[in-house]
Amino acid sequence: MTTFKLSDQALGAIMMALQKSLMEQSDITPVLKSFELTPTDGKEEELLVTNPPTVRVGAPDTTGT
Protein backbone atom coordinates (compact mmCIF):
# COMPACT_ATOMS: atom_id res chain seq x y z
CA MET A 1 0.00 0.00 0.00
CA THR A 2 1.33 3.42 -0.94
CA THR A 3 1.07 6.15 1.66
CA PHE A 4 1.19 9.86 0.90
CA LYS A 5 1.92 12.99 2.86
CA LEU A 6 0.50 16.41 2.16
CA SER A 7 2.78 18.70 0.18
CA ASP A 8 3.43 22.27 1.31
CA GLN A 9 1.04 23.34 -1.46
CA ALA A 10 -1.70 21.05 -0.11
CA LEU A 11 -1.20 22.37 3.42
CA GLY A 12 -1.46 25.91 2.03
CA ALA A 13 -4.72 24.97 0.28
CA ILE A 14 -6.13 23.68 3.58
CA MET A 15 -5.09 26.89 5.32
CA MET A 16 -6.75 28.96 2.56
CA ALA A 17 -9.93 26.90 2.93
CA LEU A 18 -9.89 27.53 6.68
CA GLN A 19 -9.32 31.26 6.19
CA LYS A 20 -12.14 31.43 3.64
CA SER A 21 -14.57 29.59 5.89
CA LEU A 22 -13.71 31.89 8.80
CA MET A 23 -14.11 35.05 6.70
CA GLU A 24 -17.41 33.88 5.23
CA GLN A 25 -18.53 32.17 8.46
CA SER A 26 -19.29 29.04 6.46
CA ASP A 27 -18.72 25.31 6.85
CA ILE A 28 -15.26 24.16 5.70
CA THR A 29 -16.38 20.56 5.05
CA PRO A 30 -17.73 21.03 1.48
CA VAL A 31 -14.54 22.83 0.42
CA LEU A 32 -12.31 20.06 1.80
CA LYS A 33 -14.50 17.34 0.25
CA SER A 34 -14.24 19.02 -3.15
CA PHE A 35 -10.43 18.98 -3.17
CA GLU A 36 -8.98 17.07 -6.11
CA LEU A 37 -5.72 15.43 -5.03
CA THR A 38 -2.91 14.35 -7.32
CA PRO A 39 0.36 12.66 -6.37
CA THR A 40 3.57 14.55 -7.12
CA ASP A 41 5.95 13.29 -9.80
CA GLY A 42 9.03 13.31 -7.57
CA LYS A 43 10.51 10.70 -5.27
CA GLU A 44 8.64 12.16 -2.34
CA GLU A 45 5.18 10.66 -2.18
CA GLU A 46 3.18 13.82 -1.59
CA LEU A 47 -0.22 15.04 -2.69
CA LEU A 48 -1.06 18.26 -4.48
CA VAL A 49 -4.46 19.99 -4.54
CA THR A 50 -5.28 20.71 -8.19
CA ASN A 51 -8.23 22.98 -7.37
CA PRO A 52 -7.24 25.09 -4.34
CA PRO A 53 -9.78 27.60 -3.04
CA THR A 54 -9.52 31.26 -3.90
CA VAL A 55 -10.02 33.99 -1.36
CA ARG A 56 -11.09 37.45 -2.51
CA VAL A 57 -10.52 40.35 -0.19
CA GLY A 58 -12.12 43.72 -0.77
CA ALA A 59 -10.21 46.98 -0.63
CA PRO A 60 -9.83 48.38 2.90
CA ASP A 61 -12.04 51.29 3.90
CA THR A 62 -9.75 54.33 3.81
CA THR A 63 -12.45 56.95 4.35
CA GLY A 64 -11.80 56.95 8.08
CA THR A 65 -15.48 56.62 8.95
SULUR-V247836 format. One record per helix or strand of 2 or more residues. SS is the DSSP state (H for helix, E for strand). FROM is the first residue (numbers start at 0). TO is the last residue. If there is no record, write none. Layout:
ss->SS from->FROM to->TO
ss->SS from->FROM to->TO
This chain:
ss->E from->4 to->5
ss->H from->7 to->23
ss->H from->28 to->32
ss->E from->36 to->38
ss->E from->45 to->48
